[in-house]
Amino acid sequence: MNAPSPVVLPGSARSELAGAEVLRPVEPSGTVTATVLLRRRAELDPELVTGPATITPAELAERYGAAEEDLQRVQEVLTGAGLTITDTHAGSRRVSVSGTAQAMATFFGTELNVVRSTTPGGGAFEHRARSGDLHLPAELADVVVGVLGLDDRPQSRAQFRLHAQPAASQGFTPDQLGQLYAFPDGTDGTGQTVAIIELGGGFKPGDLTTYFGGLKITPPQVTAVEVDGAKNAPTGDPSSADGEVLLDIEVVGALAPRAAQLVYFAPNTDQGFLDAVSTAVHATPTPTAVSISWGQSEDAWTGQARTAMDQAFADAAALGVTVCVASGDNGSTDGQSDNAQHVDFPASSPHALACGGTRLEATPPATITAETVWNTTGGGSTGGGVSDAFPPPAFQTTAGVPARAGGGTGRGVPDVAGNADPATGYRILVDGQESVIGGTSAVAPLWAALLCRLAQSAGRRFGLVHTQLYGGVKPGTVQPGFRDITSGTNGAYSASGGWDACTGLGSPDGAALLKALGGTAKK
């Protein structure tokens, strides 16, 4: 009897990279690793996702992780094909597998080539690539829902903008922004943990000592965590990913100095990104917030990768973790050249708190004179719009999200906003150089720090905080805890009263937001 034919893995289709030059086949004997994602043993309870109830990582693994029989079946089939299992994690439903390039390509029914292409950040890069669908043996067709890592093209770009002339910028230190946005008094992040995802670059401890010393703030506890072989690897160039790493750490550290920071360094691939997020979300202690300042247009991701990341964010919500994600720095097109409107992923996940950007004019400590949509000619603009991949989540159904540009409805981006214009940006220290940096990259750690201080005061983490932020929302109505942004555009969309596709619900009024979330200000 003939063996059943391999079946297509849904959502695995990879498009050929536009403009990529195929250099040669991958060396057959070279080692290739991949992350295999398994189905849940049961569908995640929607009430756990929306909160306020949460579960522990152990409970999540037992009730909604990978079933033991599924793990055994996958291991038996993979090892039977001569591949090696290097790690398993039942809670996040991941199996790490490695083998020769020839064996991996044969097993998953694809071809692997070395190509030269342009990275999302604009540089030339050689990497492994595939196109078309992946295939699975029939006995795994109902068990495996994703295979990431065979193609290791750069998946995301850092969403930060370095101001060309720092001396000419009306920049703010992060702690000044905390005052302007009325972060709750008597809080500093004590007892909270922030997980920061980085897909490149690194930091030097000496920079942190110098920077926080200059602010007269005790340096935070910062720990680098290696994922999939990536390390804390500063380049010495402030315009490199180092700028992103130091921006994230210094913003969180200045606004929530007593919160512990775990910085997860991973390769800039769909596999590395997912593995970093899953590792962070399932860590002990459970973080209060995850800060992500990396992303790429939705259509640059495979369906399986989007689904895997969104499910990891749903896990986070069930565990009481809020995932803050930059909405992008390239306006309503997200920097794509097809003249269509796009939103950035993973910000467009309905389980992510998508963070848009504003231009802030203010006099510290407490006087804001104007706040508008960030949109600088030739210098970037806040990402925002309507998702082509995700339907409207329940919390947005009465928010007034417009139809997609091509018709139909979708998840609106962003949810919230904060200062992002490089001209009014964040004064930080990168590789020994004083810099002013903007971009929605800065807004994700700002909100992560705010959530730590809110959680400290309220005595609980918030998970999918959207359900409370959007509670009772109506078009044109200002939500409690927000400064409504009503002026400016990001291209196809304009700011207006209430939620809009430029700045979401608005920028924070921390003290009012604490009250809206049921917390009490500390004396």
Secondary structure, DSSP 8 states (H G I E B T S, - for coil): ------EE-TT--B---TT-EEEEE--TTSEEEEEEEE--SS---HHHHH-S----HHHHHHHHS--HHHHHHHHHHHHHTT-EEEEEETTTTEEEEEEEHHHHHHHHT---EEEEEE-TTS-EEEEEE--B--EE-GGGTTTEEEEESSS-----EE--EE-S-GGGS--B-HHHHHHHTT--TT---TT-EEEEEESS----HHHHHHHHHHTT-----EEEEE-TT------S-TTSHHHHHHHHHHHHHHHSTTSEEEEEE--SSHHHHHHHHHHHHT-SS--SEEEE-EEEEGGGS-HHHHHHHHHHHHHHHHTT-EEEEE--SBGGGTT-SSSS---EETTTSTTSEEEEEEEEEEETTTEEEEEEE-EETTTEE---EE-SSS---GGGTTTT----TTSS---EE-SEEEE--GGG-EEEEETTEEEEEESGGGHHHHHHHHHHHHHHHHTS--SSTHHHHTTT--TT---TTEE---S-BSSS-B--SSSBTTTBT-EE-HHHHHHHTT-----
